[in-house]
């Protein structure tokens, strides 16, 4: 028991946080696809104005849960929404080798 307690005392704490809140406009209607694994995902892009600068950022959003997929499929172009979730890097095998991209995984999607 003392050994376990000592191990816990010496453990390095992980203070990581991957929690994101975004507000923006839908660029186009969402699309649903089925992956080779059988999993379904609904994807869309969110347009976000840059603070104090000209231009926008367009971010890829993925809805994996049944609830977020249903909501995403009802969104219309130019509609304002709020997305909460986390950032993930997705990897896959492509024709030229391993490929990847950054994506926001939507946990909650709400209209503004």
Secondary structure, 3 states (H helix, E strand, C coil): CHHHHHHHHHCCCCCCCCCEEEEEEECCCCEEEECCCCCEEEEEEEEEECCCCCCEEEEEEEECCHHHHHHHHCCCCCCEEEEEEEEEEEEEEECCEEEEEEEEEEEEEEEC
